């Protein structure tokens, strides 16, 4: 437990790193549904509130719920595509989609909670060659998010010189502060860099205070604001597949964070973490929230700052709850321009990828099989990162697209399967064959010795070198 000042500053830094990831899914989904500005603000507030509850469950926990590690939980962006598909399936009245989505998430969260103690056993299939590949993919797949922020959320447009300048200035400030400062100030260099970048952006006209002026002081996320949950089989199946993807990503994130904090995540820790993910996902729709999973971007923040206290992230969870209950305070975080976030994101996400490379260096890449596993898995994971339309084929089932369109999930599954094929399947048979051959050779040598002795020679038999 850190002193109050450091606890709050560290928590605020995690809020700044996770805020964009929390609010992006409801913003995209709200636009797809066609919500009014007021309802869209309400949906964003609900996402912040439920993300705070999920983070508190993960960091503080109770009973066997919560990994009790410095994990930030929030709305999974992997759910955006299947949820928009549910919206499109509703036809003309798109506002009916939200209750259908909420119903599917409730069922999927409950199912995931039941499966958590069994799903966690997959940790045995995550040796360093797999976990290192997955950690590297987490960082690499997050870097385009940072680039998108630098482009102002419009990756199809050329980046403006103003955005490039703001991102570069923020990046240089963060690196300079990390080099010059010491102690606690060095640990919050990301937060200081974000504040400095925002101040620089004000005279450039890149900071918009409109949301702060229009936001209300207090606003509680009324349960079932958009209507009671509706349960449609197709939506439930889609959300269950999404939940399995989220559980896979959370497992990989817990393994990555365990390496960073020096506390390897075992089956019990992963099971508790998955229970927190799935329980918060099942409860979130009651407050107009969505499926939650671990936020990989905050793993980079832990790696950079080396502040491993889970109470720092618990403070972040408390702040997210407050932001969800007070739109005006939430808007203060929102004034940080996206290019400024992007400049800091290069350091955050790049550090995660570098951590994965460090794990791979100790995973035995000198062996051809391990090198092939890492190379193929990284390639599969990068396909949706490089080309978002690669799997846009009507012949590919939507449930499979959810997995393939997630670089982390696709690369993780590829690494697990290839590790089984190259390092496990057939090994026992091969070992038995070698052992049998050695026994036969030993028997032959003994027979040879016996034959020599049976000939009645005066010379003692010469022992056969084995």
C-alpha positions, -999 to +999 in steps of 0.1 A: +000+000+000+015+033-011+011+066+006-022+084-004-005+110-027+014+083-047-016+060-047-039+087-063-012+098-088-005+063-098-042+055-101-048+086-122-020+076-145-038+042-151-071+061-157-054+082-184-040+051-201-072+032-201-098+059-206-098+059-244-101+021-244-130+021-221-151+047-239-142+037-275-166+006-277-197+024-264-190+054-287-187+032-318-217+011-308-238+041-299-231+056-333-241+023-349-274+023-330-281+059-337-283+071-301-288+108-293-260+128-278-276+125-243-280+087-245-245+084-259-231+103-229-251+080-207-238+049-224-202+061-220-208+069-183-222+034-178-191+019-194-168+039-170-189+028-140-189-009-149-152-008-158-145+006-123-165-022-106-148-048-127-113-034-119-121-034-081-133-070-084-100-079-101-076-061-078-093-064-044-115-094-050-134-116-026-136-153-020-122-169-052-130-139-074-102-116-085-066-123-095-055-096-069-030-083-094-026-048-108-051-053-136-074-028-152-106-043-166-129-026-191-151-030-221-136-054-245-131-039-280-133-075-294-170-073-289-176-043-312-178-063-344-203-090-331-224-064-314-226-043-345-237-074-363-265-079-338-275-042-344-276-048-382-297-079-377-325-059-360-335-043-392-352-009-391-355-004-353-319-004-342-326+008-307-339-027-299-304-040-303-291-029-270-315-050-249-307-080-271-269-074-266-274-071-229-293-104-227-266-122-246-238-107-224-257-118-192-259-154-204-223-154-217-209-140-185-227-166-164-215-194-186-179-180-185-181-179-146-190-216-146-162-225-171-135-204-153-120-232-131-118-255-162-106-229-186-077-219-163-062-254-168-051-242-202-021-225-185-001-257-189-003-251-226+015-217-222+052-225-219+076-196-225+076-201-263+038-196-263+035-169-236+064-149-251+048-150-285+015-139-271+030-111-250+049-098-281+016-099-301-002-080-274+022-051-277+024-052-315-014-053-319-018-024-296+006-001-315-019+005-343-042+018-316-016+044-307-011+053-344-049+057-348-049+081-319-021+102-336-043+103-367-071+117-346-093+085-349-093+087-387-067+061-399-080+065-435-068+101-436-033+114-438-019+125-405-018+163-400+014+181-391-002+194-359-010+158-348+024+146-356+040+175-337+019+169-306+026+132-306+063+137-311+064+164-284+047+141-259+069+112-268+101+133-264+088+148-231+080+113-217+115+100-226+132+131-213+113+129-180+122+092-176+159+100-182+161+131-160+137+124-131+142+100-102+120+082-077+083+087-077+084+115-103+101+091-127+073+066-121+046+091-131+065+103-162+037+091-185+011+112-165+033+142-165+039+138-202+002+136-209-004+168-189+024+186-207+012+175-241-023+187-233-010+221-223+010+224-255-021+214-275-042+243-260-026+271-281-027+247-311-065+245-308-064+207-303-082+207-269-120+208-269-136+218-236-172+216-250-179+183-233-168+197-199-191+228-202-221+207-211-216+177-187-238+173-156-222+171-122-239+139-111-255+111-132-261+076-120-264+048-146-301+039-142-305+001-144-319-011-177-321+025-190-325+012-226-350-015-216-350-050-200-327-077-214-340-097-243-327-132-250-322-142-287-304-175-294-282-160-322-271-131-300-264-155-271-242-177-292-223-148-306-217-133-271-206-168-258-180-170-285-169-135-276-167-145-240-143-174-248-122-149-268-121-125-239-111-153-215-083-164-239-070-128-241-073-123-203-054-155-197-026-143-219-026-109-202-024-125-168+006-145-179+022-114-192+016-094-161+028-122-139+062-121-157+064-083-153+056-082-115+076-113-107+046-134-096+039-160-122+002-166-127-007-202-118-040-220-125-056-207-092-047-171-100-060-173-136-092-190-124-098-162-099-091-136-126-114-152-151-142-153-124-138-116-119-139-110-157-170-131-163-189-120-131-184-084-139-195-091-175-227-108-163-235-079-139-225-050-163-257-052-185-279-044-154-261-010-155-261-007-193-225-021-196-209-047-218-185-076-216-153-068-197-118-081-201-082-072-190-067-041-206-033-049-220-023-012-223-020-009-186+004-039-185+028-016-204+023+011-177+032-014-149+063-024-169+074+012-174+067+026-139+076-007-120+048+002-096+035-033-089+010-024-061-025-037-069-039-010-047-027+016-073-049+000-099-077-004-073-075+034-069-079+036-107-110+014-104-124+038-077-117+068-100-135+051-129-166+046-107-165+082-098-161+092-134-191+071-143-212+088-116-200+123-125-199+131-162-183+165-156-152+148-140-152+122-168-150+149-194-118+163-177-100+132-187-116+133-221-100+167-229-066+150-234-062+151-272-058+118-290-025+127-306-011+133-271-023+099-260-008+083-292+026+098-284+026+082-249+011+050-263+042+043-284+062+039-252+035+020-234+026-005-260+062-008-273+074-018-239+049-047-238+062-060-271+098-057-259+088-076-228+075-104-250+108-105-270+127-108-237+106-139-228+112-154-262+150-150-258+148-175-230+124-198-247+149-217-267+146-201-302+179-218-312+157-249-317+142-250-351+108-261-339+104-233-314+116-207-340+089-221-364+062-218-337+071-182-329+074-172-365+041-187-377+022-175-347+034-139-350+025-140-387-010-153-380-015-127-353-004-098-375-028-106-404-058-087-389-035-059-377-021-052-411-053-059-431-086-054-413-105-067-443-085-099-448-113-121-434-142-102-448-155-132-467-192-143-466-181-179-465-163-175-432-187-179-402-192-149-380-182-169-349-149-177-366-143-142-377-145-130-341-114-151-333-095-145-366-101-107-364-084-106-330-046-107-335-040-119-300-066-147-301-055-159-335-018-158-326-024-174-292-044-203-306-018-209-334+010-209-308-008-234-285-017-258-314+018-257-329+034-262-295+013-293-290+022-306-325+059-300-323+067-304-286+042-328-273+024-351-298+045-382-306+072-374-280+063-403-257+063-427-286+096-414-299+111-416-264+098-452-260+114-461-294+147-447-283+145-465-250+136-498-267+165-495-292+190-489-263+176-519-245+180-541-276+216-529-281+224-536-244+209-572-248+229-578-279+261-567-262+254-590-233+247-619-256+281-612-273+298-613-239+281-646-230+292-661-263+328-651-257+327-666-222+310-698-235+339-705-258+361-714-228+389-689-235+414-683-208+413-646-214+387-627-195+360-612-217+365-576-227+336-554-215+317-538-243+317-500-242+282-487-241 
